[in-house]
Amino acid sequence: MDASLLLLLAALGDRVPGIVFGLPLILVAALVFAATHHEDPAAIRRATLEWVGWLAGILGGVLVVVWLIGRLV
């Protein structure tokens, strides 16, 4: 892996430590939810990607609102 990419990832992980733990948790939650509703592996993969999008969008929206409130106050 390129050294500059590793430095960028390390800086991101240092700046937002929750991202290192949050993204895998979102992926696991989406996979478990999709697997409990589907039996076909293709349907599970598709539903997992959809749920990752939903969860990341909702949590990203909350992050933006909290960041805006922090900047305004």
Backbone torsions as a table, in degrees:
resi	resn	phi	psi	omega
1	MET	NA	144.3	-178.6
2	ASP	-65.6	140.5	-177.1
3	ALA	-64.2	-36.3	-179.5
4	SER	-68.4	-33.7	176.8
5	LEU	-67.7	-40.5	177.4
6	LEU	-63.6	-40.0	177.4
7	LEU	-65.1	-39.1	177.8
8	LEU	-64.0	-44.8	178.4
9	LEU	-64.2	-40.2	178.3
10	ALA	-65.2	-40.3	178.5
11	ALA	-65.6	-40.9	177.8
12	LEU	-64.1	-43.5	178.4
13	GLY	-64.8	-33.6	178.5
14	ASP	-74.6	-35.7	-177.3
15	ARG	-75.5	-40.5	-179.1
16	VAL	-126.9	82.5	-174.6
17	PRO	-63.4	-26.9	-179.8
18	GLY	-66.6	-21.8	-177.9
19	ILE	-68.3	-31.3	-179.2
20	VAL	-65.4	-35.7	-179.1
21	PHE	-97.3	-29.5	-175.0
22	GLY	-70.9	-42.9	-177.4
23	LEU	-63.5	-45.4	175.5
24	PRO	-62.4	-34.9	178.5
25	LEU	-66.7	-38.7	176.4
26	ILE	-62.8	-43.9	179.9
27	LEU	-62.9	-43.8	179.8
28	VAL	-66.4	-42.5	179.3
29	ALA	-62.0	-42.6	179.6
30	ALA	-66.1	-40.7	179.5
31	LEU	-64.5	-44.6	179.5
32	VAL	-64.0	-44.5	180.0
33	PHE	-62.2	-44.0	180.0
34	ALA	-65.8	-39.7	-178.3
35	ALA	-69.1	-26.8	178.8
36	THR	-79.1	-12.5	-178.3
37	HIS	-110.5	-9.5	-177.5
38	HIS	-137.3	155.6	176.3
39	GLU	-112.2	-27.4	-178.5
40	ASP	-76.6	128.3	-179.1
41	PRO	-57.8	-36.1	178.5
42	ALA	-66.2	-40.3	178.3
43	ALA	-67.6	-35.3	178.1
44	ILE	-65.5	-44.1	178.8
45	ARG	-62.3	-44.5	-179.4
46	ARG	-63.8	-46.0	-179.3
47	ALA	-66.9	-34.5	177.3
48	THR	-62.3	-45.4	178.6
49	LEU	-63.3	-38.9	177.8
50	GLU	-63.8	-44.1	-178.8
51	TRP	-70.0	-33.9	174.8
52	VAL	-61.2	-43.1	178.1
53	GLY	-60.7	-46.3	179.6
54	TRP	-62.8	-50.5	-177.1
55	LEU	-64.6	-43.3	178.8
56	ALA	-65.3	-37.1	178.3
57	GLY	-66.3	-44.6	179.5
58	ILE	-65.6	-48.6	-179.6
59	LEU	-67.5	-34.6	175.7
60	GLY	-65.6	-38.9	176.0
61	GLY	-63.0	-42.3	177.1
62	VAL	-63.6	-41.2	178.2
63	LEU	-60.5	-42.9	179.3
64	VAL	-64.5	-43.1	179.2
65	VAL	-62.9	-44.7	179.4
66	VAL	-64.7	-40.2	178.6
67	TRP	-63.6	-43.5	179.0
68	LEU	-63.3	-43.4	178.8
69	ILE	-62.2	-40.8	178.9
70	GLY	-64.8	-34.4	179.9
71	ARG	-75.8	-31.3	-176.5
72	LEU	-82.6	-25.6	-176.3
73	VAL	-94.6	NA	NA
